[in-house]
Amino acid sequence: MATAAKAQDSPLRLLLVEAGEADAGKLLARFLDAGHEPQARRVASAVELRTALLEQAWDALLCRHRLPGLSALAALKLMQETGFDLPFIVIANSLDDKTAARAMRAGAHDCFARDGLERLVPAVEREIRDARHRADHRAALEMLRESEARFRALAANLPGMVFQLQRDPEGGLRFLYVSEGCHKLFGLKQHELLAKPRRFLDAIDAADRDSLLQAIDESAACFSTLNWEGRIRSRAQAKWINLRSTPHRLEAGGIQWQGIAADITRSKEIERELRRSREQLSELSFHLESAKEEERERIARDIHDELGSTLVALKIETALLSGKLPASSSPAPAGLRDKAQAIEALIDRAMSTASRVARELRPGILKEFGLQAAIECQAEDFSQRTGIVCRVHCDDDGIEPDEKTSLALFRVLQEALTNVAKHAHASLVVVRLRRERGRIALEIRDNGRGISEADINKPKSFGLRGIRERVSSLNGEFTIAQAEQGGSHLALRVPDIRQAEIVPPTEEEPQRKLF
């Protein structure tokens, strides 16, 4: 509806329904005496009144009770039909109670006799203030309706249920509001959930109901965000939902949560599929590593049995051949003895290389003497081959994990030392092996150029990826970063599974194989 102007310091805009200018002037004189500077317009017919209302905004309408062709009640009805809410003051030559009551019932705001206008100006001022309050109230209600409409439209399109949940001081729960999404989520209509909040708890899977109530209690006690995941049993199928809401403390002592309940069934399925895929990849990785270890063992055995025995036989034959050469004092083809010695040196070098390759492929020392001895032997070989000093510190001589753990730690050491030799430009490597709180810790530090985040996260860092896979297969933890003093720092921790803890299979219980 149209309203009165609100400018507090602006002159009063008065619309006068009067027959003559003299009577209108007397009314205006009263406002001038009260300190106002009114802007007025006089009309005397219904047509003029309608035109004036539509052409300009007015603060109040003062109307003579009876004019030729236009009564006060007719003028009031015309104003109401045009949609204006103005203070409507009736002024009569003589006013009786019946006339005043009839005008007030029709919607007039006040009535005055022409010989009793002492209260006219205060009454008009009061009615203008009331009209402005009514206009503010209507504007607030309109804004509220628009806000509610936007909220309902938003709530209706959200993939879940928007809700207001209240808990009274005695602990009782009830919903103050639920969106239309409750039917799709719970199979319940809004009025059903609002009338019987117990049906909400009944819809929660029995195995998850206590955890929901506990989450509500914790949110109320700590005044923290309620974030709960659990299953519900709808008419169609089991669903996973997530309740997330913020608590607000009420003056009466209760707590109110406002939030959303979302269907996360698909997310849970994807999460489960991802976890299953990771498990399968881990099993595949373990299978491939096992196959690689078997192949390494076969090649190492062939090197030892075939190539090694051939080199030994060749060395013996060369020594026999050298023994049949004439003595040094006897004339012999020039350089023949030197050539024989060079061949023996080449054979010795080939035997040393074959022995080192066989050890790297399948370190027999790991089985025979344990992890610590294998690490020390590998460090010594690394130093001899690269010229980089490699120191080994073992805080506990009794570190003897199972074969799988020992082999994985040894392979990690091999890969780490290979990376140091290729990329670090280091002169010192320190390897530390220790036991801490039921876990075995292996740390490798170098004083080289270090490693950046970009290098760590390279897609083709297959060496680091292999280390992560080995450690993950043992349910361990792995970190690699730039060391504070320079260089790089690799650390891993895996469960300490001892050889003695592994019970060999009996005849009644044959050993199971994964593949």
C-alpha positions, 0 to 999 in steps of 0.5 A: 500500500502507498504510505505517508512520506517519512521526511521528518523535517519536510513540511506537512503535506495536507490534502484538504477536502473542503468546500471553500478556501476560507474554511481550508485557510482556518485549518491551515492557520492552526498548523502554522500556529503550531510551528509547521509550514504545511503544503496543502491542496484543497479538493471538493469532489470525488474526481479531484480527490482521486486525481490529487491522491494519484498525483502526489504523496500526502501525509494526512487527509482532512475531510469535511463531514458533508460536502455537496456530492461527497460525504466523508464516508465516500471520501474514505472509501475512495482513499481505501480503494486506491490503496493509500494508508493515510491518516483520515481525519473527519471534521464536522460542523456538529459531531455526535457520538453516533456520527463519530462511531460510524466514521471510526468503524469505517476506518477514520482515525479521528473525528473533530467538531469544527468548534473543537479543533484544539487537539487537531494538530497533535492528533494529526502528528500522532496519526502521521507517526502511527502511519509511518510505523505501520508502513515500516511494519508492512515493509518488514513483513514484506522483507520477511516474506521475501526472505522466507520465500528465498529460504524455502526455494533454496531448501527445496533444491538442496540435496538433503533436509534443512532442519531446526532441532531443539532440545529443551532443558529436560533433554527432550528433542523436537523439530521446529522446522524441516524442509521438503527433503525429509520425505526423500531422505527419511520417507516421512512427510514434514508434518509427520516429523514435526508432530512425532520427532521420535520417528526420526530416531526410529529411522536411525539404524539401531547400531548407530543410534547411540552414537547420534545421541552421544554426538548431540550430548557432546555438541550441547556440552561443548557448544561445538558443531554437530557433525555426525555420520550414520545409517538410516533404514528407509523403506527402500534401502539403507542410506548413509547420512551426514548431520551437520549443524551449529548450536545456539543457546536459548534464553529458556535454557535449551539448545537449538541446532540449525543445519542440514542432513545430507544423503552421503550414500554415494560418497560412502560407496565411492569411499568403499570402492576407493579403499577396495581399489587401494587394497587390491593395488596393495595386494598387486604391489605385494604380489609383484614385489614377491615375484621380483624377489623370487626372480632376483633369487633365481638370478642370484642363484644362477650367478652363484651356481653357473657364472660363479662356478664358471669363473672359479673354473676359469681362474683354476685353468688360468693358474694351471696355464700360468704354472706351465709357462717357462720360468722367468729366466727362460726365453718366452714370448714377450709379455706372455706371463704379464698377459696371464697375470692380467687375465687372472686380474680380470677374472678376479674382478669379474668374480668380485662383481658377480659376488656383489651383484648376487648379494644385491639381488638376494643378500644371503647375509640377511638370512644368515646374520640378520638385518643389522649385518646386512645394512652394515655390509651394504653400507660398506659396499656403497662406500667402496663403490662410490667413495661416499662415507656411509656410517651405520648406527644401531642402537639395539643389537637385538633388532631381528624382525621377520623376513618380510620386514627385514627384506623391505627395510633392506630394499628401502636402504638400497633405493635410498643409497642409490638416490644419494649416489645419483642425485645428492652430491653428498660426501657423507651418509648416516644410517640409524637403526633403532627400536622405539615403542614397539616399532622399528625406525630406520633413518637415512641422512645425507649432507648433499644438496637436499630434496625439494617438494617438487622432486618429492611429488614428481609423478615419475619418482618411482623410487620414492613411490616404491619405498612408500608402497613397501612401507605401506604394505607393512602398515608403517609410516614414511617421510622424506624432507629437506634436513634442517642442516642441509641435505635430505632426511628419510625416515620410516617406522614399521611394526616390530614383528619378531621372528619368534612371533611367527608360528610355523604351520602345522600338518593339521593347518597347512600354510595358506598362500595368497596366490 
